[in-house]
Amino acid sequence: MTTNQGRLAPEERRALLYGPLYRILGTPVVALLGLANTAIVVRETGEAVFGLVSLVATITLLFPFADLGIGATVLSASAMLVGGARDPNAVDVIRRAYRVLFGVAGVLIVFAVCVMALNGWSAVVGFSSGPEDRWAITVAACVFALTIPAGLGARILVGIDRNPMATLVLMSCPAFGLGLTVFLYAIHASGIWYAVSALGGLLIGQTVGTILALRLSGLGWSAFSRVSPSRTGSRLLAGSMWLFLVGVGLPVGSQTGRVLLAHLSTPTELSRYALMAQLYAICWQVLSTAALAYWPIFVKRREATEETVRMWWRLTGTFAAVGAIAALCLVALGPWAASVLSGGQIHVSAWLALAFGAVLVGQAMHLPALVLLTKRNEARWQALWALAMAVISISAGCVAAVRFGAVGVVYASALAIFTAQVLPDLLWVPRLVRRRPLAGSQESLPADRRR
């Protein structure tokens, strides 16, 4: 830990600088890869089927909480593998996390196979494109299940101040995904199979990240060993449930527009939403990369409350400004880019682009609080507001989807984010941080140290 808690250590400065820098410099490349992938898929699937393919392919946006909040706990534990604040329990936290998440993956694979056997995917996703859906969606679901434990590698890299490397690993996923898309195009696969390419690219990239993380952290194969006998009965993943609820509330509130449109609107509206969401994601990835680098920084400064509050205020203001600039770019360029990418098949209005811009600003302002409030009581506070946001977003979205289509559900999400995320952050985050107990308290994540 740094001597002056108000200043960043050299490795922290490098993580903060190079992670977002790599993301910004690599964004044109990643964007071109993603847009090339989208262009191929749109042309091979058509307007209606593209919405279904996008819904399945972006399942990681809808269900990032499938790791039960354990990924966030592993990130905090990884921050304690290095520096002066080393925690001897951190390795066991990571070991138990892998065991639990491989179990979760197994359950999801069994569930996917059962849905396939019952031919029930059309009921789950809202509509069907043909008889091959049951096979393609099942494969996609199984690949998604394997990405859950594979995703811990990037979390470990961020925790050990290797955010630039984690960024490069995640940026490689679209390249792998495009490779799979080209392969499907070459073999003349039917449209629904393109839902597998993005998830397959993600799994390949995450696997590379896991190999690097285990080598650089010094964990190696020991990460898959049994938990130390002295810690077998301990609640090593204590607090993960609240982070799990945060993980449930955030995507449910901000990403379920796809599901609402699939069930309450038309395939055309779903396709408009899906295409604009991909353009929005380019901006979001840069902001989330920068924010994630602050997670281990805040973990190491949990007792330096005043310095933390000042850092949080500066960060929130910076993210709000950058988010507003990105939103203006979305409004100015989004409709044109959507028309070019779809070959004129999908029309995106300026109102839909503006709605995604509002969501981006709200989420950007909430990011600093998201990576700051990771102690158990703070995660509980986040979880309650995240669930409130989800309720507002879904309730308003159900009404808006029928009457206004894609524009309505996105504006509903923006309203929910500002009402139940941004406003509570501005009012209560400083108070929560200043209530933190002095050094030596036992109630912080990642692990419950009670025996």
C-alpha positions, 0 to 999 in steps of 0.5 A: 500500500502506498505511504500517502493514501491520497497519491497513487503508487507507480503500478496503480498509475500505470494501470489507470493510464495504460488500461484506458489508453489501450482501450481508446487506441484499440477501440477503432480496431475493436470497433471495426472488428465488431462492426465487420462482424455485425455487417456479416451477420445482418446480411446473412440473417436479415432484419428479423432474425438478426434481433434473435441472434443478437439477443442470444449472442449478448446473453452475457449482458443480460446475465453477468450475475451468473457468477453469483457476485463471486467475480467481484469478490475475486477481484477484491481478493486479488488486490490482496495478493500483492503489495503491503496489504497482503491477505493470506486468505486471498488464495483460498477465496480464489480457489473456492470461487473456481470450484463454485463457478465450475459447479454453476457452469455445470448446472447451466449446461444441464438446464440448456440440454433439458430445454433443448430436449423439451424444444422450449427455446422459443418460449424462453427467447420469445420467438423462433427462426426455425428448427435449428434454433434448438441446437444453435441456442443450446450450443450458445448457452453451453459456451456461455456457461463456460465463460462464467469460470473463465471470466475470473482470469480477467478479474485477477489481472485487474486485481493485481494491477495488470489492468492493461493486460486485462484490457488487451485480453478482452479486446482480443475477444472480438477478433476471435469472434470475427474469426468464428463468424467468417468460419460460419460464413464459409461453411454456409451455416444457417442464420441462427448459428451466428449467435455462437460466434461472439460467445465463442470468441469471448470464451477463447479470449477469457481462456487466454486471460486465465492462463496469463493471470495464473502465471503472473499472480503466481497462483498457477495450477494451485488456483484449482486446488482444494481450500486450505484445511484451516479455512474449509469451514470459513465463509470465504465468499461472504458478501458475494450474495449482495454483489450478486444482487447488484449484478442482478439489478444492474443488467435487469434494469438497463439491458432487459429492453431486449427481452421486453421488445422480444415479447411485447414489440416487433422483431424490427424494434428489437433489431433497432435496439440491438444495432444501436446497443452495439454502437453504445457498447463501444463507448461503454467499454472505454468508460468501464475499463477506466472505472474497473482500474479503480477497484483495487485502488479503492480496496487498498484505501478502505481506511483512508476515508477522506482521501477516498471521498475526494477521489470519488467526487473527482472521478464522478465529475470526470466520468460525467463529463466524458459520458456527456461527450460520448453521448453527443457522439452517439446522437450525431453519428449513431443513426448514420452508422446504423444505416451503413452497418445494416446496408440501409435495412435497419433505421435508427432514429435520433431519439433512440440514439439520444435515449442510449446517450442518456443511459450512457451518461447515467451509467458513467456517473454511477461507475465510480460508486460501483467500484468503491462500495464493495464492503459488505454493508455497502454492497447491501446498500448498492443491492437494494438500490439496484433492485429498485432501479430494476423494478422501475425500469421493467415496470416503465419498460413494459408500458413503453415497449407496447406503445413506443417500441425501442425508444420507449424501453431505453428512455425507461432505463435512463429514468430508472438509472438516474432515479435509483442510481445516480441520485442516491449515489450523490446523496449518500456515498460520502456518508457511507464511506465516512462510516467505515470502521477503523483499520482492523475491522473484520467486516470487509470483503473479500473474505469473512475472517471469522473462523 
